[in-house]
Amino acid sequence: MGYDLRKSLKSLDWFVLAGPLDSASRALTRSDERLRRTPALEDGVRRRSHLFDTCASIALNGDLVHLEDLVLHDAGTDRRAPTHELTRAARLLSLRRRIDRQPPETILSRTGVLTLIGQQADQTSHGDAMESDPEQGRGGGLSAMHGLEDTEAEEALLAEIDAVLERSRHLADGTIPPRRITSPQATTAHLARVSETPDRDGRLDTWLASLNEAEAQDLPPVLTAALLLDAWHLLQPLDNWPELGRLLPAVFLKAHVTPSHLPILSAGLRKSPFRWRRKDPVQTRISGLLLGFEKAAQETLDQLDRLSIAQEQLARHCQSCRSHSRLPEFAQMFLSHPLVTIPMARQTLGVTAAAVDRMIRQLGPALPRELTGRDRYRAWGIL
């Protein structure tokens, strides 16, 4: 199954599409320009946007992760054991931060996409070679493992553990070490993954071909991003990464429209009344996605409005503090986090709980509103 870009473009009614396309383009450009002109809030908006967009992306996939739980988990101050959904959200949050740090041109390629999810571009060809000669890949490995002594088997197991730790370190840094299959169990698991999705790489190549074709036709960047997201929904190149389909168009927009920030497309699509359905006409799908892009830009502008007002109030109450006071740093936490708790402030500022209570009283009316309304596990935030 492919994605016929020419057929999709011919089926669009440009007189109807011109309005949503112009509104989305103007909103994205306006939000990026305003963010560029407020450097004091740029880092805070970026940090908060990662958290908001992650929760929205998980919600679009049918799961629910509370913003409070994700913030506390990210800060290392969990109140309970993390759930499976929270773990997935933390993985997606880390992925979005890595994407925001890297240049867009290094991501929008086959190697860049596979590197993001921890795979090599030549992984499938290696799996095909193993599958074509199963006796060499399985029987030879099994006989070698049976021939090892106990001490050698233990050394091989420790070497595999070291390889996993090294791979995790490279993945956290955004670089992937060469893939090595050192055990028959790893070989079997890899062949199982390849056999489950035999045409996955073909679908990914088809999606990348749609990207190259749209760039060759010199389409408007916002329209190209909507077509890329529509193509991802239809092709589903990576079965276990539906969230990546909303991040890659955001990367394309960052490269061509919003160089100052990575748009929060998931948050905008969640606020939009439109929900993508395969059976809808292309005109309906593209118009709905453009509406979600406009909502995403409006959400960024709303964040800037809220943070600008809060920054003025917090700065006014921090003017009279002493030079060695930690109050300005405590106030800055509210601008860079959706919510702040006392354990988070203690860990970030390196002060006692009594000192945090004293700074809360010093802020007085400038203190952001309390979000929990409880005596324990209190949290304050600008939402």
N, C-alpha and C positions, 0 to 999 in steps of 0.2 A: 504494500500500500504506500503510495506516494502522496505528495502535496503539489498539486498543479497551481503554481503561482499565477501563471498567465490566465488560466480559467477563472481563478478567484478575482483577479483584477477586472476582467471583462464583465463579471456579474455584479460589480459594485455600481451603484447609482451615485455618481460624483456630486450631483446637485444636493442630494440628501446627506452625503457624507462630509461635505465641505464644512458644515456648521460644527459637528462634533470634533472634526479634525482641527479646525482653527481654535476652538475653545481649549482643547487639550494642549495644543502646542503653546498657546499664549500662557496658560496656567503653569505649565512646566517651566517655561522660560522665565516667567515672573518670579516663581518660587526660588529658582536657582540664582537669579540676579539679586534678589533680596537677601538670600543667605550669604552671597559673596560680599555684600555691603555691610554685613553685621558679623565681623570676624570673632567678636567676643562670644557670640552664641553659636557659632558654626560647629564647634566640637560637641557642645551639649546637645544640639539638635541631631547630630549624626549618631551619637551614642544612644539617645532615646529612640531614634528612628529604627535602629537595629532591633531593639526589644519589641517595639510596637509591631513592626513588620513581621517578625518571627511569630508572635502570637497570632497575628491575622493569617499568616500562611498555614499554620497548623489548623486553625479554625476552618479555612477553606477546604482542607482535606477531610473534614468531618470529625476532628478531635478538638478537645478543649484543654488549653493550658492557661492558667491564670497568670496575669502579668506579675502579680506579687510573688508567686512561686518561682517564676523564671528569674526575676531580679535577685531574689534571695539565693537561688541556686547558683547564679552567675557570680555572686559575691562570696560564695562559700559559707553562707549562714543559713542553711536549710533548717526548717522546723520539723521536717519529717523526711522519711526516705523518699528519694525521687521515683516517680512513676515512669513507665515506659514512654508515655507521651512527653513528659518533661525531659527525659533523656534525649529524645528525638529533637525537641525544641532547642536544647542546648547545643546539639550537633549542628543544627541549622543556623543557630546564632553564630557559632564559630565560623561556619562556612561563609556567612554573609560578611563578617568582619574581614576574612581573608580576601574575599572578592573586592571589597571596598579598598583594601590596601594595594592590590595589584593593578597594573595598567590594564585598561580594557582590551587592548589589542592582544595581550597575551592570554586572554581567557576565551575569546570568541574564535576558537579553532578546535579541531578534534583532539589534539594533544592537550590543550588547555582545559577542555571540559572533562576529559578523562582524568587529568591530574587533580582537578578539584575533588573528585569523588574517590581518589586514592587508587586509580588504576593507570596502567601504562597503555600507550597507544598501540603497542605491538602485542598486547596481552592475548587478543583473540587469535592472532596468527600463531602464537606459541601454543595456545590450546588446540588449534586445529592440527598442528604437528603432532602433539601428544595423542590426539584422538585417532590420527591416521595410523599410528604405530602403537597400539595398546600394549603389546607384549613388552616393548621396550620401556614404555612409561610406567606400567604397573608391575608386570612380572619381574622385570629386572630390579625395580625398587624393592619389591617384597623379598626377593631372594637375598638382596644385599642387607636388608634389615634383619632377616633371620640369621644371617651369618655373623652379625656383630656380637661381640661379647657384652656382658652386662655393663661393664665400665664404659665401653665405647657407645652403647645405646644411651647411657645417661649423659655422656658428653654431647651426643647428637641432640638430645632433648633440650639440654641447656643452650646449645647453639641456636636452636629454633626459637627459644624464649628470647634470647638476645636479639635475634633478627626481628621479632615482633616488636620489641621495645624500640629498636632502632627505626623501624618503619613508622611507629607512632610518633617518634620525635620529628622525623622528616615531614610527616603529614601535618603536625602542628605548626612547623615552620613554613609550610606551603610548598615543600619540595618532596619528591617521591624517589626513594632508592630503587635500584633495579630489582625487578621481581625475580625471586628464586623459589623454586618448588623443591623442598628438601625432604619431604616425607610422602609416602603413598597416601596418607590421609589428606594432605593438602592437594595432591594431584586429583584424587577422587572428587573432592569438594569443588575444585576449579572446573573439572569436566562437567559436573552437575550444573554449575552456574551457566556454562556455555551452552549446554544442551537445553536449558530452560528457555533461553532467549536467543535462538540461533540467528535471528535477523536484527538483533539490537544495534549492531554497528552499522548495518545498512540503513536503518531508520535514522540514526544519528547523522550519517553522511547525507541522507536526503534532506534533513533539517538544515545542515550546514550549506547544502547546495541552494536551498531556498534563500538563505541569508546572502550568499554570493550573488544570486540572480537579482534579488531586490536591490542590492548595492549597485549592480551593473546598470539597472534601469533608472537609477538616480531618483528613487521615490522619496517622499518626505520622511524624515527619520522617525517621527511619531507613528506614522502609518506603517512603516517597516517594522517597528517594535510590536505593533498590534498584530500584524501578519505573522511575525515570528512566534508570538504567544499562541495564536490560533493554530499554527502549524504544529507546535509542540503538543497541544491538547489532542490533535488528530493523530499524530504519529506516535506519541509516547515513546521517545527514543530510549529513555532509561526508566525501567519499570519501577524501581525503588526510589526514584528521585522526582516525584511530581513537583516538588517545590522549586527545583532548579529551573523549570520552565518559566517561572515568573522572575527569577533572578537574572537570567541571561538577557531577556529584553531590557531589563533595568540597566544592565551593563552596556548594552547598545545605546540606550538613551544617555547614559553618562558620557559615552564617547562622542556623541554628536549634539546633544541638546543641553544636558545638565552637568557640566564638568565639575561643579563644586560639590555635588552630592550624588549618592545612589538613590534613585526614586523609590519610594515605598509603595510599589505597585500592589502588593498583597493587601496592605491596609486600605488602599483606595478601592480595590475590587470588592473587599468585604463591605465597605460602606455603601458601595453602589447597589442599586436594586437589581442589577443585571447578574444573571448566573449563566455561565457558558454551558450550552447543550449542543451535542453533535448534530441533532436533527434540525437545528435552526439554520436559516439561510446565511450565507456568508455576510450579506449586508447587515443582518441583525447582530451577528457575532462581532464583527469589527466595530460597529457603532457602540455596542455595549462595552467592549474593551476600551474604546476611546473615552467613554464616560468614566470608567474606572480610573484611567490615567489622570483625568481631570480631578477626580476626587482625591487621588494621591497627592497631587500638587496642592490642592486646597488644604489637605491635612497638614502638610509641611508649613504652609502659611499660618494656619491656626496655631501650630506649635510655636512659631516665631512670635506671634502676638502674645501668647500666654507667657512665654519666657521673657519677653521684653518688659512686660509689666512687672513680673516678679523680680527681675534683675534690678529695676529701679527701686523697688521697695526694700529689697535686701541690702543694696548698696547704701541706702540712706541710714539703715540701722547699724551698718558696719563702719561708718565714718568715725564714730567716737570711741572705737575699741582701741586697745593698746597695740603697739607695733608687733609684739610677740604673741598676740592672741590668735587662736585657731578659729575664731568666729568667721573670718572671710572664707577660709577653706571649707568650713561646715556649710556656709551659705552656697558655695559653689557646687556642693554635692547635689543640692536641689535642682540646679540647672542642668546637671549632666546625668541624673538618674530619675526615672519616673516616680520612684518612691524611695524614702530613706527611713531606716529603722535605727534604733539605738545600737544594736550589735554591728550593723554596717558602719555607722559612724565611728564606733570604737575601733574597729579593725582598720578602717581607712586612715583615720587621724592619729591612731595610737594614743588615745586618751581613755580615761575611765568613764564609767557610766554616769557618775556624778557630774563630771565635766560636761558631758553631752546634755544632761538635764539642765545644767546652768546655762549653756548656750541656747537651748530651746527657750528658756525664759527670757534671755536677752533679746532674742529676735522679736518677741512680743507680737504685735499685730501683723508684722511682716512674715511670720511663720506660715508656710503653706498649710492648707487645710488638712486636718487629720482624716485618714482614709478608713480606719478600722472602727473607731468609736468604742474600743475596748480598753480595759486596764492593763492587759498583757499583750505583748506582740504589737505594740502601737507602731503606726507608720504614717508618715507625712509625705505629701507629694504634690506636684503641679500637674494636674490632669484636666 
